[in-house]
Amino acid sequence: MGFFTLSSCGNDASSENAKKEVNEATEAVGDAMESERNDLKREIMEAQSNIDRRLEKLNNDMKEAKDDAKADIQKDIDKLEAKKKRLAEDLDNFGEKTGQEWDQFKANVRETFKDIGTDNN
């Protein structure tokens, strides 16, 4: 243990290089996380736009639908509106998530994306 103490005290350049490398690695991780957050935010916004287009189509279909089909179309509209609301809430809570919360948040959003994809177009 004495050797480590002596060698670490005598080599300030190595210590500074190690600090620099740690700082660079920390910045790289931060940049990667920021990129991941931006990508997910963009995906949420695209999903909302997709839902808006689908809602517009369903509302147009509703105008032309016979009475017996209107109830089914309304159910689809209600489901999509609920999913759009969930995505809006996710977007509102976006910046509050860190660490494990972030991982769970991403998983929940991905599940919503899959759920949206299973709806009729």
TIMI-2910 file (N, C-alpha, C, CB; in pm, 1 decimal, decimal comma, always signed):
<rs>
+----------+----------+----------+----------+----------+----------+----------+----------+----------+----------+----------+----------+------+
!      n_x !      n_y !      n_z !     ca_x !     ca_y !     ca_z !      c_x !      c_y !      c_z !     cb_x !     cb_y !     cb_z ! resn !
+----------+----------+----------+----------+----------+----------+----------+----------+----------+----------+----------+----------+------+
!    +82,4 !   -118,1 !     +0,0 !     +0,0 !     +0,0 !     +0,0 !    +86,4 !   +123,8 !     +0,0 !    -93,5 !     +0,1 !   +118,9 !  Met !
!   +201,7 !   +115,5 !    +61,2 !   +293,9 !   +227,2 !    +62,1 !   +342,1 !   +261,2 !    -77,8 !   +411,6 !   +196,8 !   +151,4 !  Gly !
!   +363,3 !   +162,4 !   -160,8 !   +407,5 !   +185,6 !   -297,9 !   +303,5 !   +265,4 !   -376,1 !   +435,6 !    +52,4 !   -368,0 !  Phe !
!   +176,9 !   +228,1 !   -360,0 !    +69,5 !   +299,5 !   -429,2 !    +65,3 !   +445,3 !   -387,2 !    -65,5 !   +233,1 !   -401,9 !  Phe !
!    +79,2 !   +468,9 !   -259,5 !    +75,6 !   +605,5 !   -208,1 !   +190,5 !   +685,7 !   -264,5 !    +80,3 !   +606,5 !    -55,1 !  Thr !
!   +309,0 !   +629,6 !   -265,8 !   +425,0 !   +700,2 !   -318,8 !   +412,4 !   +722,8 !   -468,8 !   +552,4 !   +622,8 !   -288,2 !  Leu !
!   +369,7 !   +621,5 !   -540,0 !   +361,1 !   +636,0 !   -684,8 !   +250,6 !   +733,5 !   -724,2 !   +336,9 !   +500,2 !   -750,3 !  Ser !
!   +139,8 !   +736,0 !   -649,4 !    +32,9 !   +827,6 !   -685,2 !    +68,4 !   +970,7 !   -650,6 !    -95,3 !   +788,1 !   -616,2 !  Ser !
!   +145,7 !   +990,7 !   -548,2 !   +185,7 !  +1125,7 !   -510,8 !   +290,1 !  +1180,9 !   -606,6 !   +239,5 !  +1127,5 !   -368,4 !  Cys !
!   +370,1 !  +1094,8 !   -662,2 !   +478,7 !  +1140,7 !   -746,5 !   +441,8 !  +1159,6 !   -891,0 !   +589,8 !  +1047,0 !   -738,0 !  Gly !
!   +317,8 !  +1135,4 !   -929,2 !   +285,3 !  +1140,3 !  -1071,4 !   +158,1 !  +1222,1 !  -1093,1 !   +268,4 !   +997,5 !  -1128,5 !  Asn !
!   +167,9 !  +1352,2 !  -1079,5 !    +53,2 !  +1441,1 !  -1095,8 !     +0,4 !  +1440,9 !  -1238,8 !    +90,7 !  +1582,4 !  -1055,2 !  Asp !
!    +88,2 !  +1421,5 !  -1336,7 !    +45,8 !  +1420,5 !  -1477,3 !    -48,8 !  +1303,6 !  -1502,3 !   +168,5 !  +1411,8 !  -1571,9 !  Ala !
!    -17,0 !  +1188,3 !  -1447,2 !   -104,7 !  +1072,3 !  -1464,0 !   -239,5 !  +1095,8 !  -1397,4 !    -39,0 !   +946,3 !  -1406,5 !  Ser !
!   -236,6 !  +1158,0 !  -1283,2 !   -359,7 !  +1189,0 !  -1211,7 !   -445,6 !  +1286,5 !  -1291,6 !   -328,1 !  +1246,9 !  -1073,4 !  Ser !
!   -383,1 !  +1387,4 !  -1347,4 !   -457,1 !  +1484,5 !  -1429,5 !   -513,1 !  +1419,0 !  -1554,9 !   -366,5 !  +1602,5 !  -1468,3 !  Glu !
!   -435,1 !  +1330,6 !  -1617,1 !   -483,4 !  +1258,3 !  -1735,8 !   -602,3 !  +1170,2 !  -1700,7 !   -370,9 !  +1172,8 !  -1797,0 !  Asn !
!   -595,4 !  +1104,9 !  -1585,2 !   -706,2 !  +1019,3 !  -1542,2 !   -831,4 !  +1103,4 !  -1518,2 !   -668,5 !   +941,2 !  -1414,0 !  Ala !
!   -815,4 !  +1219,0 !  -1453,7 !   -929,7 !  +1307,6 !  -1431,0 !   -988,9 !  +1353,6 !  -1563,5 !   -888,1 !  +1429,1 !  -1346,3 !  Lys !
!   -901,3 !  +1388,0 !  -1657,1 !   -946,6 !  +1433,4 !  -1788,8 !  -1024,4 !  +1323,3 !  -1860,1 !   -826,9 !  +1477,8 !  -1874,6 !  Lys !
!   -972,3 !  +1200,1 !  -1853,6 !  -1040,1 !  +1087,2 !  -1918,3 !  -1175,7 !  +1060,2 !  -1854,3 !   -953,0 !   +961,4 !  -1911,1 !  Glu !
!  -1182,0 !  +1070,8 !  -1722,1 !  -1309,1 !  +1050,6 !  -1652,9 !  -1408,6 !  +1158,9 !  -1694,2 !  -1288,7 !  +1051,3 !  -1499,5 !  Val !
!  -1362,9 !  +1283,4 !  -1700,2 !  -1451,3 !  +1392,4 !  -1742,3 !  -1500,6 !  +1372,4 !  -1884,9 !  -1379,4 !  +1526,5 !  -1730,7 !  Asn !
!  -1411,2 !  +1331,4 !  -1974,0 !  -1450,2 !  +1307,1 !  -2112,9 !  -1550,6 !  +1193,1 !  -2122,3 !  -1327,1 !  +1275,8 !  -2198,5 !  Glu !
!  -1527,5 !  +1087,9 !  -2044,7 !  -1620,9 !   +974,6 !  -2044,9 !  -1757,0 !  +1016,8 !  -1991,1 !  -1565,0 !   +857,9 !  -1961,2 !  Ala !
!  -1755,5 !  +1097,9 !  -1886,4 !  -1880,9 !  +1147,1 !  -1829,0 !  -1956,7 !  +1231,7 !  -1930,0 !  -1853,9 !  +1228,5 !  -1701,6 !  Thr !
!  -1884,4 !  +1316,9 !  -2002,2 !  -1948,2 !  +1399,5 !  -2105,3 !  -2004,5 !  +1313,0 !  -2216,9 !  -1848,2 !  +1500,8 !  -2162,9 !  Glu !
!  -1930,8 !  +1209,3 !  -2255,9 !  -1978,0 !  +1120,0 !  -2362,4 !  -2106,1 !  +1048,9 !  -2320,8 !  -1869,6 !  +1016,8 !  -2398,3 !  Ala !
!  -2112,0 !  +1003,5 !  -2196,3 !  -2233,2 !   +937,7 !  -2145,6 !  -2348,4 !  +1036,8 !  -2143,1 !  -2209,6 !   +878,9 !  -2003,9 !  Val !
!  -2319,6 !  +1158,7 !  -2097,4 !  -2423,0 !  +1262,5 !  -2094,4 !  -2474,4 !  +1294,1 !  -2233,7 !  -2369,2 !  +1389,2 !  -2029,4 !  Gly !
!  -2381,7 !  +1303,1 !  -2331,0 !  -2421,7 !  +1329,6 !  -2469,5 !  -2506,4 !  +1216,1 !  -2525,0 !  -2298,4 !  +1350,5 !  -2557,6 !  Asp !
!  -2467,8 !  +1092,5 !  -2494,3 !  -2544,3 !   +976,7 !  -2542,4 !  -2684,2 !   +976,0 !  -2481,2 !  -2470,6 !   +844,7 !  -2509,0 !  Ala !
!  -2693,6 !  +1008,2 !  -2352,6 !  -2824,6 !  +1010,3 !  -2287,2 !  -2910,6 !  +1122,3 !  -2344,2 !  -2809,1 !  +1027,2 !  -2134,8 !  Met !
!  -2851,2 !  +1237,1 !  -2368,9 !  -2924,9 !  +1349,2 !  -2427,9 !  -2976,0 !  +1312,1 !  -2566,7 !  -2835,7 !  +1475,0 !  -2435,7 !  Glu !
!  -2892,9 !  +1244,2 !  -2643,4 !  -2933,6 !  +1198,8 !  -2776,3 !  -3049,3 !  +1100,2 !  -2766,3 !  -2815,2 !  +1134,5 !  -2850,0 !  Ser !
!  -3039,9 !  +1008,0 !  -2671,2 !  -3146,9 !   +910,1 !  -2650,8 !  -3276,5 !   +980,6 !  -2611,7 !  -3107,0 !   +807,4 !  -2542,6 !  Glu !
!  -3267,0 !  +1078,5 !  -2524,1 !  -3385,8 !  +1153,7 !  -2481,8 !  -3446,3 !  +1228,7 !  -2600,3 !  -3350,0 !  +1252,9 !  -2368,3 !  Arg !
!  -3361,4 !  +1292,4 !  -2680,7 !  -3411,9 !  +1365,7 !  -2797,4 !  -3480,1 !  +1272,0 !  -2896,2 !  -3297,8 !  +1440,7 !  -2866,8 !  Asn !
!  -3421,4 !  +1154,3 !  -2916,9 !  -3481,3 !  +1056,6 !  -3008,0 !  -3617,8 !  +1011,1 !  -2957,7 !  -3388,6 !   +935,7 !  -3025,1 !  Asp !
!  -3626,1 !   +981,9 !  -2828,3 !  -3753,9 !   +936,1 !  -2773,7 !  -3858,2 !  +1047,1 !  -2778,9 !  -3736,3 !   +887,2 !  -2629,4 !  Leu !
!  -3816,2 !  +1168,4 !  -2749,6 !  -3908,7 !  +1281,7 !  -2756,0 !  -3961,6 !  +1298,5 !  -2898,5 !  -3839,2 !  +1411,9 !  -2708,3 !  Lys !
!  -3873,7 !  +1286,5 !  -2997,4 !  -3914,8 !  +1295,5 !  -3137,1 !  -4012,5 !  +1183,2 !  -3172,3 !  -3792,1 !  +1290,3 !  -3229,4 !  Arg !
!  -3985,9 !  +1062,9 !  -3123,2 !  -4075,0 !   +949,9 !  -3149,5 !  -4212,7 !   +972,3 !  -3088,3 !  -4014,3 !   +820,7 !  -3095,3 !  Glu !
!  -4216,5 !  +1028,6 !  -2968,1 !  -4345,1 !  +1057,3 !  -2903,7 !  -4423,0 !  +1158,2 !  -2987,4 !  -4324,2 !  +1111,1 !  -2759,3 !  Ile !
!  -4354,5 !  +1261,5 !  -3032,4 !  -4422,3 !  +1364,6 !  -3111,5 !  -4470,9 !  +1308,4 !  -3245,8 !  -4328,0 !  +1484,2 !  -3135,1 !  Met !
!  -4392,5 !  +1219,7 !  -3306,2 !  -4435,9 !  +1154,8 !  -3430,7 !  -4557,5 !  +1066,2 !  -3405,9 !  -4321,2 !  +1071,4 !  -3491,3 !  Glu !
!  -4558,1 !   +994,4 !  -3294,2 !  -4672,2 !   +909,0 !  -3261,0 !  -4797,8 !   +993,4 !  -3241,2 !  -4643,0 !   +826,1 !  -3134,2 !  Ala !
!  -4782,5 !  +1109,2 !  -3178,0 !  -4897,3 !  +1198,3 !  -3159,4 !  -4950,0 !  +1246,7 !  -3294,4 !  -4858,7 !  +1318,8 !  -3070,8 !  Gln !
!  -4860,3 !  +1280,2 !  -3385,5 !  -4902,3 !  +1323,1 !  -3519,6 !  -4972,5 !  +1210,5 !  -3593,4 !  -4781,8 !  +1371,6 !  -3600,9 !  Ser !
!  -4921,2 !  +1089,9 !  -3577,6 !  -4983,1 !   +973,5 !  -3640,2 !  -5123,9 !   +952,4 !  -3584,7 !  -4896,9 !   +847,4 !  -3617,9 !  Asn !
!  -5138,2 !   +966,6 !  -3454,9 !  -5270,7 !   +952,3 !  -3392,7 !  -5364,3 !  +1060,4 !  -3445,7 !  -5260,6 !   +960,5 !  -3237,5 !  Ile !
!  -5315,5 !  +1183,2 !  -3457,7 !  -5398,7 !  +1292,1 !  -3510,8 !  -5449,8 !  +1259,0 !  -3650,8 !  -5319,3 !  +1423,9 !  -3513,8 !  Asp !
!  -5362,6 !  +1205,0 !  -3734,9 !  -5405,8 !  +1167,0 !  -3871,2 !  -5510,7 !  +1056,6 !  -3866,5 !  -5284,9 !  +1120,5 !  -3955,7 !  Arg !
!  -5489,1 !   +959,3 !  -3778,8 !  -5584,7 !   +849,6 !  -3767,3 !  -5717,8 !   +899,1 !  -3711,8 !  -5528,3 !   +738,4 !  -3678,0 !  Arg !
!  -5711,9 !   +991,2 !  -3616,4 !  -5835,3 !  +1047,9 !  -3561,9 !  -5910,4 !  +1127,3 !  -3668,6 !  -5804,3 !  +1137,9 !  -3441,0 !  Leu !
!  -5838,5 !  +1200,3 !  -3748,2 !  -5902,7 !  +1276,7 !  -3856,3 !  -5973,8 !  +1181,7 !  -3952,8 !  -5798,0 !  +1362,8 !  -3932,8 !  Glu !
!  -5906,8 !  +1073,0 !  -3988,6 !  -5967,3 !   +974,4 !  -4078,3 !  -6091,4 !   +912,0 !  -4014,2 !  -5865,1 !   +864,6 !  -4114,5 !  Lys !
!  -6080,5 !   +875,1 !  -3887,2 !  -6195,5 !   +814,4 !  -3819,7 !  -6312,3 !   +912,1 !  -3808,7 !  -6155,4 !   +765,7 !  -3680,5 !  Leu !
!  -6283,2 !  +1037,7 !  -3781,1 !  -6389,9 !  +1137,5 !  -3773,2 !  -6457,0 !  +1157,0 !  -3908,4 !  -6334,8 !  +1270,9 !  -3722,6 !  Asn !
!  -6378,2 !  +1152,5 !  -4014,6 !  -6437,5 !  +1159,7 !  -4149,2 !  -6520,6 !  +1035,2 !  -4178,5 !  -6327,4 !  +1176,0 !  -4256,3 !  Asn !
!  -6469,1 !   +919,6 !  -4138,1 !  -6544,5 !   +795,2 !  -4156,3 !  -6675,9 !   +800,4 !  -4078,7 !  -6460,5 !   +673,6 !  -4111,1 !  Asp !
!  -6671,4 !   +861,0 !  -3961,9 !  -6790,6 !   +871,2 !  -3877,4 !  -6900,8 !   +948,5 !  -3949,6 !  -6756,3 !   +939,5 !  -3743,1 !  Met !
!  -6863,3 !  +1053,9 !  -4019,2 !  -6961,6 !  +1136,2 !  -4090,3 !  -7033,8 !  +1056,8 !  -4198,6 !  -6893,7 !  +1258,0 !  -4152,2 !  Lys !
!  -6962,5 !   +962,2 !  -4259,4 !  -7019,0 !   +887,2 !  -4371,3 !  -7073,1 !   +750,6 !  -4329,8 !  -6914,7 !   +869,6 !  -4478,7 !  Glu !
!  -7050,0 !   +713,0 !  -4204,8 !  -7085,5 !   +578,5 !  -4159,6 !  -7235,7 !   +566,3 !  -4134,8 !  -7008,2 !   +543,2 !  -4032,2 !  Ala !
!  -7281,2 !   +443,4 !  -4149,4 !  -7419,0 !   +412,2 !  -4113,6 !  -7427,3 !   +403,8 !  -3961,4 !  -7466,8 !   +278,6 !  -4180,8 !  Lys !
!  -7546,2 !   +417,0 !  -3911,7 !  -7566,5 !   +421,9 !  -3766,8 !  -7508,8 !   +300,5 !  -3694,2 !  -7713,9 !   +432,9 !  -3736,5 !  Asp !
!  -7521,6 !   +182,0 !  -3753,1 !  -7472,5 !    +62,4 !  -3683,9 !  -7320,2 !    +57,6 !  -3675,3 !  -7522,9 !    -61,9 !  -3754,1 !  Asp !
!  -7247,7 !   +130,0 !  -3758,8 !  -7100,8 !   +131,2 !  -3756,9 !  -7045,3 !   +244,9 !  -3670,2 !  -7046,8 !   +144,0 !  -3899,5 !  Ala !
!  -7127,4 !   +343,2 !  -3641,0 !  -7080,2 !   +460,0 !  -3566,5 !  -7030,5 !   +425,0 !  -3426,1 !  -7191,2 !   +562,4 !  -3556,6 !  Lys !
!  -7093,9 !   +331,0 !  -3360,8 !  -7052,1 !   +293,9 !  -3225,2 !  -6910,5 !   +235,2 !  -3225,5 !  -7151,4 !   +192,7 !  -3164,2 !  Ala !
!  -6881,8 !   +150,8 !  -3323,7 !  -6747,7 !    +92,4 !  -3333,6 !  -6643,3 !   +199,3 !  -3365,1 !  -6744,8 !    -17,2 !  -3441,3 !  Asp !
!  -6676,0 !   +289,8 !  -3454,0 !  -6583,4 !   +397,8 !  -3488,6 !  -6558,6 !   +485,2 !  -3365,7 !  -6639,2 !   +483,2 !  -3606,2 !  Ile !
!  -6663,1 !   +511,8 !  -3290,1 !  -6647,3 !   +593,7 !  -3170,0 !  -6557,2 !   +526,2 !  -3067,9 !  -6783,1 !   +623,1 !  -3107,8 !  Gln !
!  -6568,5 !   +393,6 !  -3054,4 !  -6479,8 !   +320,0 !  -2963,8 !  -6334,3 !   +337,2 !  -3005,5 !  -6516,8 !   +170,5 !  -2961,1 !  Lys !
!  -6308,9 !   +328,0 !  -3136,6 !  -6172,8 !   +347,0 !  -3187,3 !  -6123,6 !   +488,9 !  -3160,3 !  -6167,1 !   +317,0 !  -3337,8 !  Asp !
!  -6210,0 !   +585,3 !  -3179,9 !  -6174,2 !   +725,1 !  -3152,7 !  -6139,8 !   +742,8 !  -3004,9 !  -6290,1 !   +820,3 !  -3192,9 !  Ile !
!  -6223,6 !   +687,8 !  -2917,7 !  -6200,6 !   +701,2 !  -2773,9 !  -6067,4 !   +638,4 !  -2731,8 !  -6315,3 !   +636,9 !  -2696,1 !  Asp !
!  -6036,4 !   +519,4 !  -2787,8 !  -5910,2 !   +453,2 !  -2754,0 !  -5790,4 !   +536,9 !  -2799,8 !  -5904,5 !   +313,0 !  -2817,9 !  Lys !
!  -5797,8 !   +588,4 !  -2921,3 !  -5686,7 !   +668,9 !  -2971,7 !  -5670,3 !   +799,0 !  -2893,2 !  -5707,6 !   +699,9 !  -3119,3 !  Leu !
!  -5780,8 !   +860,4 !  -2857,6 !  -5771,9 !   +984,0 !  -2778,1 !  -5709,1 !   +956,9 !  -2641,5 !  -5911,7 !  +1046,9 !  -2760,1 !  Glu !
!  -5740,2 !   +843,4 !  -2581,7 !  -5680,4 !   +807,2 !  -2452,5 !  -5529,7 !   +785,6 !  -2467,9 !  -5747,4 !   +679,5 !  -2395,0 !  Ala !
!  -5490,4 !   +722,9 !  -2576,5 !  -5347,5 !   +699,2 !  -2600,2 !  -5274,5 !   +829,7 !  -2629,3 !  -5327,8 !   +601,0 !  -2716,7 !  Lys !
!  -5340,1 !   +917,7 !  -2701,2 !  -5279,8 !  +1048,3 !  -2728,2 !  -5261,7 !  +1124,8 !  -2597,5 !  -5366,7 !  +1129,9 !  -2827,4 !  Lys !
!  -5359,8 !  +1115,6 !  -2510,7 !  -5350,6 !  +1182,6 !  -2380,5 !  -5235,4 !  +1123,4 !  -2299,2 !  -5484,3 !  +1169,4 !  -2302,3 !  Lys !
!  -5220,4 !   +991,7 !  -2302,7 !  -5111,4 !   +925,6 !  -2229,3 !  -4975,6 !   +972,5 !  -2281,3 !  -5122,8 !   +771,6 !  -2241,6 !  Arg !
!  -4963,1 !   +984,1 !  -2413,1 !  -4838,0 !  +1033,2 !  -2471,0 !  -4811,6 !  +1178,4 !  -2432,4 !  -4841,3 !  +1019,5 !  -2623,1 !  Leu !
!  -4916,2 !  +1259,2 !  -2426,7 !  -4900,3 !  +1399,4 !  -2386,1 !  -4852,6 !  +1406,4 !  -2240,8 !  -5034,0 !  +1477,4 !  -2403,2 !  Ala !
!  -4907,0 !  +1320,5 !  -2155,9 !  -4863,3 !  +1316,6 !  -2016,2 !  -4717,9 !  +1271,6 !  -2007,0 !  -4953,5 !  +1222,8 !  -1933,7 !  Glu !
!  -4681,0 !  +1172,1 !  -2089,2 !  -4542,1 !  +1127,4 !  -2092,5 !  -4449,8 !  +1242,0 !  -2132,1 !  -4525,5 !  +1009,6 !  -2189,8 !  Asp !
!  -4490,4 !  +1317,2 !  -2230,8 !  -4410,2 !  +1430,6 !  -2276,9 !  -4398,4 !  +1536,3 !  -2167,0 !  -4472,2 !  +1492,3 !  -2404,1 !  Leu !
!  -4506,0 !  +1559,1 !  -2092,8 !  -4502,5 !  +1655,3 !  -1981,8 !  -4406,8 !  +1611,2 !  -1871,2 !  -4642,7 !  +1674,2 !  -1924,0 !  Asp !
!  -4399,8 !  +1481,4 !  -1845,8 !  -4316,2 !  +1427,1 !  -1738,1 !  -4176,6 !  +1388,5 !  -1784,6 !  -4383,3 !  +1306,8 !  -1677,1 !  Asn !
!  -4147,3 !  +1415,8 !  -1907,7 !  -4025,2 !  +1371,9 !  -1973,0 !  -3897,7 !  +1409,5 !  -1897,7 !  -4019,8 !  +1428,6 !  -2110,1 !  Phe !
!  -3885,1 !  +1534,3 !  -1859,2 !  -3762,0 !  +1583,0 !  -1799,1 !  -3740,0 !  +1541,3 !  -1655,1 !  -3759,5 !  +1728,7 !  -1806,6 !  Gly !
!  -3839,6 !  +1484,4 !  -1592,5 !  -3830,7 !  +1449,9 !  -1451,5 !  -3766,7 !  +1313,7 !  -1425,5 !  -3966,8 !  +1452,7 !  -1391,2 !  Glu !
!  -3743,1 !  +1236,6 !  -1528,8 !  -3698,6 !  +1099,0 !  -1510,9 !  -3546,5 !  +1087,2 !  -1517,2 !  -3761,9 !  +1009,6 !  -1616,2 !  Lys !
!  -3490,4 !  +1011,2 !  -1422,3 !  -3347,5 !   +984,0 !  -1420,8 !  -3325,4 !   +838,6 !  -1380,4 !  -3273,2 !  +1080,7 !  -1324,2 !  Thr !
!  -3210,7 !   +786,0 !  -1412,7 !  -3170,7 !   +651,9 !  -1370,1 !  -3272,3 !   +545,0 !  -1402,0 !  -3144,6 !   +651,2 !  -1224,3 !  Gly !
!  -3309,6 !   +469,5 !  -1298,6 !  -3405,0 !   +359,8 !  -1315,6 !  -3541,1 !   +410,7 !  -1359,6 !  -3418,6 !   +280,9 !  -1186,3 !  Gln !
!  -3580,2 !   +527,6 !  -1311,0 !  -3708,1 !   +585,6 !  -1353,5 !  -3707,7 !   +606,5 !  -1504,6 !  -3735,1 !   +720,0 !  -1280,2 !  Glu !
!  -3594,6 !   +651,2 !  -1558,3 !  -3582,6 !   +674,7 !  -1702,1 !  -3600,8 !   +544,0 !  -1778,1 !  -3446,0 !   +738,0 !  -1736,1 !  Trp !
!  -3536,5 !   +437,6 !  -1730,5 !  -3549,0 !   +307,7 !  -1797,2 !  -3693,2 !   +259,0 !  -1796,2 !  -3458,4 !   +204,1 !  -1729,9 !  Asp !
!  -3761,4 !   +274,6 !  -1683,5 !  -3902,0 !   +233,9 !  -1675,1 !  -3989,1 !   +322,4 !  -1763,1 !  -3951,4 !   +239,3 !  -1529,5 !  Gln !
!  -3960,3 !   +451,0 !  -1762,8 !  -4033,3 !   +545,1 !  -1846,6 !  -4021,9 !   +506,1 !  -1993,7 !  -3981,1 !   +687,8 !  -1824,9 !  Phe !
!  -3899,9 !   +477,4 !  -2040,0 !  -3878,2 !   +435,7 !  -2179,3 !  -3957,3 !   +309,1 !  -2210,2 !  -3727,9 !   +412,5 !  -2206,5 !  Lys !
!  -3952,9 !   +213,7 !  -2118,6 !  -4025,5 !    +88,4 !  -2139,6 !  -4175,6 !   +114,6 !  -2151,3 !  -3997,3 !    -10,2 !  -2024,7 !  Ala !
!  -4227,6 !   +202,3 !  -2067,9 !  -4370,7 !   +234,4 !  -2073,1 !  -4407,4 !   +302,6 !  -2204,8 !  -4409,7 !   +324,3 !  -1954,8 !  Asn !
!  -4324,0 !   +395,2 !  -2248,5 !  -4350,5 !   +464,2 !  -2374,6 !  -4344,5 !   +365,7 !  -2490,7 !  -4249,7 !   +579,0 !  -2396,2 !  Val !
!  -4245,9 !   +278,3 !  -2489,6 !  -4234,0 !   +177,0 !  -2596,5 !  -4357,4 !    +86,3 !  -2598,4 !  -4105,2 !    +91,5 !  -2577,0 !  Arg !
!  -4408,3 !    +52,9 !  -2481,3 !  -4529,7 !    -28,9 !  -2472,6 !  -4648,8 !    +45,8 !  -2532,2 !  -4558,9 !    -67,6 !  -2325,9 !  Glu !
!  -4657,1 !   +175,3 !  -2506,1 !  -4763,6 !   +257,6 !  -2565,1 !  -4750,4 !   +258,2 !  -2716,3 !  -4758,9 !   +402,4 !  -2510,3 !  Thr !
!  -4626,5 !   +271,1 !  -2766,2 !  -4605,2 !   +268,6 !  -2911,4 !  -4655,9 !   +136,7 !  -2971,0 !  -4455,0 !   +288,2 !  -2944,5 !  Phe !
!  -4623,4 !    +24,4 !  -2904,9 !  -4669,0 !   -106,2 !  -2954,5 !  -4821,4 !   -112,7 !  -2952,9 !  -4609,4 !   -221,4 !  -2869,4 !  Lys !
!  -4880,8 !    -61,8 !  -2846,4 !  -5026,2 !    -62,3 !  -2831,4 !  -5092,2 !    +21,4 !  -2941,7 !  -5066,2 !     -8,8 !  -2692,2 !  Asp !
!  -5033,8 !   +135,0 !  -2970,8 !  -5086,4 !   +219,2 !  -3078,1 !  -5078,3 !   +147,1 !  -3211,2 !  -5010,2 !   +351,8 !  -3085,2 !  Ile !
!  -4968,8 !    +75,9 !  -3231,8 !  -4950,0 !     +3,4 !  -3357,1 !  -5049,5 !   -108,1 !  -3377,6 !  -4812,8 !    -52,4 !  -3363,0 !  Gly !
!  -5110,6 !   -158,2 !  -3269,0 !  -5206,2 !   -267,5 !  -3281,8 !  -5346,9 !   -219,5 !  -3315,8 !  -5209,8 !   -347,0 !  -3154,4 !  Thr !
!  -5368,0 !    -87,1 !  -3304,6 !  -5499,4 !    -32,7 !  -3339,2 !  -5519,7 !    -37,0 !  -3490,9 !  -5514,1 !   +112,4 !  -3286,6 !  Asp !
!  -5642,8 !    -40,5 !  -3530,0 !  -5673,6 !    -37,1 !  -3673,5 !  -5634,5 !    +97,6 !  -3730,7 !  -5823,7 !    -65,0 !  -3699,0 !  Asn !
!  -5583,7 !    +95,4 !  -3851,3 !  -5546,1 !   +220,8 !  -3919,4 !  -5662,7 !   +283,6 !  -3987,2 !  -5437,1 !   +196,9 !  -4020,5 !  Asn !
+----------+----------+----------+----------+----------+----------+----------+----------+----------+----------+----------+----------+------+
</rs>
